[in-house]
Amino acid sequence: MTETFIISGARTPFAIWKKGTCGDGTEGGKLAECDPYDLAAASVKGAMGKIDLAPEKIERVVFANAYHAGQYGVYGGRYVVLRSGLHHSVTNLTVNQACGAGMQAVISGAQEITCGEYNLVAACGADVPSQVPRNVFVPSFNDWAAGRPIAQTSQTCSAALGFSRAEQDAWALKSHQRALAARTKGYFKEEIVPVEKAPNATEDDGILNNPTAEYFANAKILFEDENLGATSANTHAIVDAGSALLLANSKGAAGTNPLGRYLGGAVVSVDPQKMAYGSVEAIRTLLGKLAWDIKEVDLFEINETFASQMLVAFKELQLPEDKVNVNGGGIALGHPFGGSGCRLVHTLLLELKRRGLKRGIAAICVGGGSGVAVAVERL
């Protein structure tokens, strides 16, 4: 079977949506006028630019998008191809698996390379909640299959394991502290590329400038039952953003120094009432496929949909916190749905390199009861 290498990656800034407030207290919306194809295309072009890759090398684009907003939603990945400056002959595929769409794009692109269909594929994803109609966006957080909000299903799982609101708030605070430290060190500059239509968007703007325990303790409760502990501050930030990875076989990677090797992926389904277990079961399934013990994994990037969901993962997988989301996660950075998957994998590979480590797993849980995970190896 043909191996798949990850040869480059890039993302846009993760910008708080137009109805939100940035970490410095200003209004959000720096990327609100861009559509998902703009943001995915900026990420693809940025990834190419980092390694001086000629556009004609890319043969295929796999685009992830959760909310097909606007009149061009039906065109999906085709518009990413054209706005990336790629030749019109480049083929495309659009995938949607809600929050897991971006990671599914990575898996799908890698499978096409493994099967010998293509030499070099751009996997990418983006979402712009600022442009999604309210009557679509707000109801989407209620899971029909579970009969209640997705956040509430996660809170129930967390409460069943004995976790309190204080413990959720503590992880949310840690997410912001880690993200602030990483931004200060310039780590995210290795990932972020500019967006031509939004020159004022230069960095992730949801990270709190001065995160404190009091901020989280005073945050608004989302549900009437305060015992569940879900608040506006220990849930992922809503952001507009895109991200991309370039995947290649040995022929497509010629002349580059790959970031790492794609080792495999797993997609699972769980009871919709236990959505918080999606990433847990995806990681377990992937470990089984690879015949790995979880202790052999050096670092994890697990999407922080909710702090409660992260606590479930820590307990069920017996994960040490110092191996997970070491530069912060979705609570601080934000979760742009289809734009998260490639970011998680790219962030993971860059941190493995900084630390001189080798193996990593990225995972994400998905509303409705799904989970996706990807394993990589730094070369």
C-alpha positions as CSV (number, residue, x, y, z in Angstrom):
1,M,0.0,0.0,0.0
2,T,1.2,3.5,-0.8
3,E,2.2,5.6,2.2
4,T,0.8,9.1,2.8
5,F,2.9,12.0,4.0
6,I,1.8,15.3,5.3
7,I,4.1,17.8,3.6
8,S,2.7,21.2,4.7
9,G,-0.2,22.8,6.6
10,A,-1.6,26.3,7.2
11,R,-4.7,28.0,8.6
12,T,-6.3,31.3,8.8
13,P,-6.6,33.2,12.1
14,F,-9.4,31.8,14.2
15,A,-11.6,34.9,14.4
16,I,-14.5,35.3,16.8
17,W,-17.8,35.4,14.8
18,K,-19.6,38.7,14.3
19,K,-22.0,38.1,17.2
20,G,-19.3,37.3,19.7
21,T,-16.7,39.2,21.9
22,C,-13.0,38.8,21.4
23,G,-10.6,38.0,24.2
24,D,-9.7,41.7,24.6
25,G,-13.3,42.7,24.9
26,T,-13.7,44.1,21.4
27,E,-16.4,43.0,18.9
28,G,-15.8,40.0,16.8
29,G,-16.3,39.6,13.1
30,K,-12.9,40.1,11.5
31,L,-13.5,37.3,9.0
32,A,-17.3,37.7,8.7
33,E,-17.3,39.0,5.2
34,C,-15.3,36.0,3.9
35,D,-17.1,32.9,2.9
36,P,-15.8,29.3,3.6
37,Y,-14.3,29.0,0.1
38,D,-12.2,32.2,0.7
39,L,-10.9,30.8,4.0
40,A,-10.2,27.3,2.8
41,A,-8.5,28.7,-0.3
42,A,-6.3,31.0,1.8
43,S,-5.2,28.0,3.8
44,V,-4.4,25.9,0.8
45,K,-2.4,28.8,-0.8
46,G,-0.6,29.3,2.5
47,A,0.3,25.7,2.8
48,M,1.6,25.7,-0.8
49,G,3.6,28.9,-0.2
50,K,5.4,27.5,2.9
51,I,7.1,24.9,0.8
52,D,7.1,26.8,-2.6
53,L,4.9,24.1,-4.1
54,A,3.9,24.8,-7.7
55,P,0.0,24.8,-7.9
56,E,0.1,22.3,-10.8
57,K,1.4,19.7,-8.4
58,I,-2.0,19.5,-6.6
59,E,-4.3,17.0,-8.3
60,R,-7.3,16.9,-5.9
61,V,-9.0,19.0,-3.2
62,V,-11.1,17.4,-0.5
63,F,-13.0,20.2,1.2
64,A,-14.8,19.9,4.6
65,N,-17.8,22.2,5.3
66,A,-20.4,21.7,8.0
67,Y,-22.8,24.6,7.2
68,H,-23.3,25.0,3.4
69,A,-24.3,28.6,3.8
70,G,-25.2,31.0,1.0
71,Q,-26.0,30.7,-2.7
72,Y,-22.7,29.1,-3.5
73,G,-22.9,26.3,-0.9
74,V,-23.8,23.7,-3.6
75,Y,-20.5,24.3,-5.3
76,G,-18.4,23.3,-2.2
77,G,-14.9,22.2,-3.0
78,R,-15.1,23.4,-6.6
79,Y,-14.9,27.0,-5.5
80,V,-12.0,26.2,-3.2
81,V,-10.1,24.8,-6.3
82,L,-10.7,28.0,-8.3
83,R,-10.1,30.5,-5.5
84,S,-6.8,28.7,-4.6
85,G,-5.4,29.5,-8.0
86,L,-5.3,25.9,-9.0
87,H,-6.0,24.7,-12.6
88,H,-9.6,24.2,-13.5
89,S,-8.8,20.5,-14.2
90,V,-8.1,19.8,-10.5
91,T,-10.9,17.6,-9.2
92,N,-12.7,18.1,-5.8
93,L,-14.8,16.4,-3.2
94,T,-16.8,18.0,-0.5
95,V,-17.4,16.1,2.8
96,N,-19.6,16.9,5.7
97,Q,-19.5,15.1,9.0
98,A,-20.5,18.1,11.1
99,C,-17.7,18.9,13.6
100,G,-15.7,15.9,12.3
101,A,-15.8,17.0,8.7
102,G,-12.2,18.4,8.6
103,M,-10.7,15.3,10.0
104,Q,-12.8,13.2,7.6
105,A,-11.3,15.3,4.8
106,V,-7.8,14.2,5.9
107,I,-8.9,10.5,6.1
108,S,-10.5,10.7,2.7
109,G,-7.6,12.4,1.1
110,A,-5.2,9.9,2.6
111,Q,-7.3,7.0,1.4
112,E,-7.3,8.3,-2.2
113,I,-3.5,8.5,-2.1
114,T,-3.1,5.1,-0.5
115,C,-5.3,3.6,-3.3
116,G,-3.1,5.2,-5.9
117,E,-5.7,7.6,-7.3
118,Y,-3.6,10.7,-6.7
119,N,-0.1,11.8,-5.9
120,L,-0.9,15.0,-4.0
121,V,-4.1,16.0,-2.4
122,A,-5.1,19.2,-0.5
123,A,-7.3,18.4,2.4
124,C,-9.0,21.5,3.8
125,G,-12.0,22.8,5.6
126,A,-13.8,25.9,6.7
127,D,-16.9,27.3,8.2
128,V,-18.2,30.9,8.7
129,P,-20.9,30.9,11.4
130,S,-21.2,34.6,10.9
131,Q,-22.9,33.9,7.6
132,V,-25.2,31.1,8.7
133,P,-28.8,32.1,9.2
134,R,-29.9,32.2,12.8
135,N,-32.9,29.9,12.1
136,V,-30.4,27.3,10.9
137,F,-27.5,27.8,13.2
138,V,-29.2,28.0,16.6
139,P,-31.5,24.9,16.2
140,S,-28.5,22.9,14.9
141,F,-27.2,22.7,18.5
142,N,-30.3,20.7,19.5
143,D,-29.8,17.1,18.6
144,W,-33.0,15.6,17.4
145,A,-31.8,12.1,17.9
146,A,-31.0,12.8,21.6
147,G,-34.1,15.1,22.1
148,R,-32.1,17.8,23.7
149,P,-29.1,20.1,23.2
150,I,-25.8,18.5,22.4
151,A,-24.1,20.4,25.3
152,Q,-26.6,18.9,27.7
153,T,-25.8,15.3,26.6
154,S,-22.1,16.0,27.3
155,Q,-22.9,17.5,30.7
156,T,-24.9,14.5,31.7
157,C,-22.0,12.2,30.8
158,S,-19.6,14.3,32.8
159,A,-21.9,14.5,35.8
160,A,-22.4,10.7,35.8
161,L,-18.6,10.4,36.3
162,G,-18.7,12.8,39.2
163,F,-17.2,16.0,37.6
164,S,-18.3,19.3,39.0
165,R,-18.6,22.7,37.3
166,A,-15.5,23.8,39.2
167,E,-13.5,21.1,37.4
168,Q,-14.9,22.1,34.1
169,D,-14.0,25.7,34.7
170,A,-10.5,24.7,35.8
171,W,-9.9,23.0,32.4
172,A,-11.4,26.0,30.5
173,L,-9.0,28.3,32.4
174,K,-6.1,26.0,31.6
175,S,-7.1,26.0,27.9
176,H,-6.9,29.8,27.8
177,Q,-3.7,30.0,29.8
178,R,-2.0,27.5,27.5
179,A,-3.2,29.2,24.4
180,L,-2.1,32.6,25.7
181,A,1.4,31.2,26.5
182,A,1.6,29.6,23.0
183,R,0.6,32.8,21.3
184,T,3.1,34.8,23.3
185,K,5.8,32.4,22.3
186,G,4.8,32.8,18.6
187,Y,3.9,29.2,18.1
188,F,0.7,30.0,16.2
189,K,2.6,32.1,13.7
190,E,3.9,28.9,12.3
191,E,0.4,27.9,11.4
192,I,-1.4,31.2,10.5
193,V,-1.4,32.7,7.0
194,P,-3.1,36.0,6.0
195,V,-6.5,36.3,4.3
196,E,-6.4,38.7,1.4
197,K,-10.0,39.9,2.0
198,A,-9.5,40.5,5.7
199,P,-6.0,42.2,6.3
200,N,-7.0,43.1,9.8
201,A,-7.3,39.5,10.9
202,T,-3.8,38.6,11.9
203,E,-4.1,36.3,15.0
204,D,-6.5,34.2,17.0
205,D,-8.6,36.7,18.8
206,G,-10.7,34.6,21.2
207,I,-8.0,33.9,23.7
208,L,-8.5,35.9,26.9
209,N,-5.8,38.5,27.5
210,N,-6.0,37.9,31.2
211,P,-7.7,34.6,32.0
212,T,-8.8,34.3,35.7
213,A,-10.7,31.8,37.7
214,E,-13.2,34.5,38.6
215,Y,-14.1,35.0,34.9
216,F,-15.2,31.4,34.5
217,A,-16.9,31.3,37.9
218,N,-19.1,34.2,36.9
219,A,-19.9,33.0,33.4
220,K,-23.5,32.5,32.3
221,I,-25.1,29.1,33.0
222,L,-26.5,27.6,29.8
223,F,-29.2,25.3,31.3
224,E,-31.6,25.6,34.2
225,D,-30.0,22.8,36.1
226,E,-26.9,24.5,37.5
227,N,-25.5,21.1,38.7
228,L,-24.6,20.2,35.1
229,G,-22.1,23.1,35.0
230,A,-22.3,24.1,31.3
231,T,-21.5,27.8,30.8
232,S,-20.8,30.1,28.0
233,A,-17.1,30.1,29.1
234,N,-16.4,26.4,29.4
235,T,-17.8,25.7,25.9
236,H,-15.9,26.2,22.7
237,A,-15.7,29.6,21.2
238,I,-17.6,30.2,17.9
239,V,-15.2,31.3,15.3
240,D,-14.9,31.9,11.5
241,A,-11.8,30.1,10.1
242,G,-10.3,27.6,7.7
243,S,-7.4,25.2,7.7
244,A,-5.6,22.9,5.3
245,L,-3.0,20.1,5.0
246,L,-1.2,18.9,1.9
247,L,-1.0,15.1,1.6
248,A,1.3,13.3,-0.8
249,N,2.7,9.9,-1.6
250,S,6.5,9.5,-2.0
251,K,6.3,10.8,-5.6
252,G,4.2,13.8,-4.6
253,A,6.5,14.6,-1.7
254,A,9.6,14.7,-3.8
255,G,11.8,17.7,-3.0
256,T,10.1,18.4,0.4
257,N,10.8,17.6,4.0
258,P,7.5,16.2,5.2
259,L,6.0,17.2,8.6
260,G,5.1,13.6,9.2
261,R,3.4,10.4,8.1
262,Y,-0.3,9.7,8.2
263,L,-0.6,6.3,9.9
264,G,-4.4,5.8,10.0
265,G,-7.8,7.0,10.9
266,A,-10.9,5.8,12.6
267,V,-14.6,6.9,12.4
268,V,-17.0,5.6,15.0
269,S,-20.6,6.0,16.1
270,V,-22.0,6.0,19.7
271,D,-25.3,6.5,21.4
272,P,-26.4,10.2,20.6
273,Q,-26.9,10.6,24.3
274,K,-23.2,9.9,24.8
275,M,-21.8,12.2,22.2
276,A,-19.0,13.0,24.7
277,Y,-17.6,9.5,24.2
278,G,-17.2,10.0,20.4
279,S,-13.5,11.0,20.6
280,V,-12.9,8.4,23.3
281,E,-14.2,5.5,21.2
282,A,-12.5,6.8,18.0
283,I,-9.1,6.9,19.9
284,R,-9.7,3.4,21.3
285,T,-10.6,2.1,17.8
286,L,-7.6,3.7,16.2
287,L,-5.3,2.3,18.9
288,G,-6.7,-1.2,18.1
289,K,-6.0,-0.7,14.4
290,L,-2.4,0.3,15.0
291,A,-1.8,-2.3,17.8
292,W,-0.6,0.6,20.0
293,D,-0.9,1.0,23.8
294,I,-2.2,4.4,24.7
295,K,1.0,5.0,26.7
296,E,3.0,4.8,23.4
297,V,1.3,8.0,22.2
298,D,3.4,11.1,22.9
299,L,0.8,13.8,22.4
300,F,-2.9,14.2,21.8
301,E,-5.0,17.0,20.2
302,I,-8.6,16.5,21.3
303,N,-11.1,19.0,20.1
304,E,-12.5,20.9,23.1
305,T,-16.1,21.0,22.2
306,F,-17.0,21.3,25.9
307,A,-14.9,21.1,29.0
308,S,-17.2,18.4,30.2
309,Q,-16.4,16.3,27.2
310,M,-12.6,16.7,27.9
311,L,-13.0,15.5,31.4
312,V,-14.8,12.4,30.2
313,A,-11.9,11.7,27.8
314,F,-9.3,12.1,30.6
315,K,-11.1,9.7,32.9
316,E,-12.1,7.1,30.4
317,L,-8.7,7.0,28.6
318,Q,-6.6,7.7,31.7
319,L,-4.9,10.5,29.9
320,P,-2.4,12.7,31.7
321,E,-3.3,16.4,31.2
322,D,0.3,17.3,30.2
323,K,0.0,15.2,27.1
324,V,-3.3,16.8,25.8
325,N,-3.8,20.2,24.0
326,V,-0.6,21.5,25.4
327,N,-1.1,24.8,23.5
328,G,-4.7,25.2,24.4
329,G,-7.8,24.0,22.5
330,G,-11.2,24.9,21.2
331,I,-12.4,26.6,24.3
332,A,-9.7,29.3,23.9
333,L,-8.9,29.2,20.2
334,G,-12.4,28.4,19.0
335,H,-14.0,25.6,16.9
336,P,-14.9,26.5,13.3
337,F,-16.6,23.1,12.7
338,G,-15.3,22.0,9.3
339,G,-12.2,24.1,9.8
340,S,-11.0,22.3,13.0
341,G,-9.8,18.9,11.7
342,C,-6.8,20.0,9.7
343,R,-5.8,22.5,12.4
344,L,-5.7,19.8,15.0
345,V,-3.5,17.5,13.0
346,H,-1.1,20.4,12.0
347,T,-0.8,21.7,15.5
348,L,0.0,18.2,16.7
349,L,2.7,17.7,14.2
350,L,4.4,21.0,14.9
351,E,4.4,20.4,18.6
352,L,5.8,16.9,18.2
353,K,8.7,18.5,16.3
354,R,9.3,21.2,19.0
355,R,9.5,18.5,21.7
356,G,11.4,16.0,19.6
357,L,8.6,13.4,20.0
358,K,7.2,11.0,17.5
359,R,3.7,9.7,17.8
360,G,0.4,11.7,18.1
361,I,-3.3,11.3,17.8
362,A,-5.9,14.0,17.0
363,A,-9.5,13.3,17.7
364,I,-12.9,15.0,17.7
365,C,-16.4,14.2,18.9
366,V,-19.4,14.9,16.8
367,G,-22.9,15.9,17.6
368,G,-25.4,13.1,16.9
369,G,-23.1,10.5,18.3
370,S,-19.9,10.2,16.2
371,G,-16.2,10.4,16.6
372,V,-13.2,10.7,14.3
373,A,-9.5,10.2,15.1
374,V,-6.2,10.4,13.1
375,A,-2.8,9.1,14.0
376,V,0.5,10.6,12.7
377,E,4.2,10.1,13.1
378,R,6.8,12.8,13.0
379,L,9.6,12.0,10.6
